[in-house]
Amino acid sequence: MLERLPTRDSTAREVYQRLRSAIVSGALTPELRLYEQRIAADLGVSRTPVREALAMLEAEDLVVSMRNRGTIVRRISADEVQETYEVRAVLEGHAARLAAGQIDAEQLAALRRLDEQMNGLMRAPRGVEDEQVRALGELNAEFHRTIAVATGNRVLARTMDWLLTTPLYARAYYAYSDPLKRASISDHGRMIELLKARDADACERFWREHLYRGRDYMIEHLKTREVGE
C-alpha cells in the first residue's frame, strides 16, 4: 500500500517521486505488476499523473512495459551489478589516483564535512527509515562526485555523475545493513587521509577495493532477496 499524496491535484512528478522511492527501497518488489487504477486509488490521484509517472520511471529503467504483463518493476540482475561495479571500480580508482595529485584544501574540507554528516546520520535517533537511507545515498554520491571533480578531468567527472544517478546506485544503500553502512562510511575517513597524504597508488588501490566491497554487498543482497521470494 502506497501512502496517499496530500491532494488529488498532485503532479506526475510527485507521483513519480513516491513510486520511485517505493521501488528503490524495495517496498514495490521486482517483477510486481503496477496497475494504474490501483496506484491512483492508493495515492488518491487521477490516472493521468500515474500514467505519466510510469513513463518517467520506464525512461529511468526502473520499470518495464511487457506485452501481456503490463508495467512491472524491473529486476536488477547480479550480472548487471557485476558489470556496473567493474566499470565504477576502474573509473573511480583512476579518479582517486588523479585526485591525489590535484585535490586542494577546500575539496578536502568538503569531503570531511560530508563524512561528518554521514556519521551524524548513523548516530542520530531513527526517524523515517526511507528518509535516512535517501539522505545517506545523496551524501555518499556527493562524496564520490567530489573526488571525481578534484581530478580536474571534466569528461571523467561527467561520466561519474551519470553513474551516480543510475537506478542501481540509487538502490545501493537500501541493500546495506547498519554494520555495512558504517563499514562503508569508515572507508571514507580512510580515503580522506590517503588523499591528504597524496599517496596515488594507495588511493587507487583502496578506492577500487571499496567499490568491489560494495559490489559484493549488492550481489549478496540480491541473492538473499531471491531466496526470500
C-alpha positions, 0 to 999 in steps of 0.5 A: 500500500502506497501512502496517499499524496496530500491532494488529488491535484498532485503532479506526475512528478510527485507521483513519480517521486513516491513510486520511485522511492517505493521501488528503490527501497524495495517496498514495490518488489521486482517483477510486481505488476503496477496497475494504474487504477490501483496506484491512483486509488492508493495515492488518491490521484487521477490516472493521468499523473500515474500514467505519466509517472510510469513513463518517467520511471520506464525512461529511468529503467526502473520499470518495464512495459511487457506485452501481456504483463503490463508495467512491472518493476524491473529486476536488477540482475547480479550480472548487471551489478557485476558489470556496473561495479567493474566499470565504477571500480576502474573509473573511480580508482583512476579518479582517486589516483588523479585526485591525489595529485590535484585535490586542494584544501577546500575539496578536502574540507568538503569531503570531511564535512560530508563524512561528518554528516554521514556519521551524524546520520548513523548516530542520530535517533531513527526517524523515517527509515526511507528518509535516512537511507535517501539522505545517506545515498545523496551524501555518499554520491556527493562524496564520490562526485567530489573526488571525481571533480578534484581530478580536474578531468571534466569528461571523467567527472561527467561520466561519474555523475551519470553513474551516480544517478543510475537506478542501481546506485540509487538502490545501493544503500537500501541493500546495506545493513547498519554494520555495512553502512558504517563499514562503508562510511569508515572507508571514507575517513580512510580515503580522506587521509590517503588523499591528504597524504597524496599517496596515488597508488594507495588511493587507487588501490583502496578506492577500487577495493571499496567499490568491489566491497560494495559490489559484493554487498549488492550481489549478496543482497540480491541473492538473499532477496531471491531466496526470500521470494 
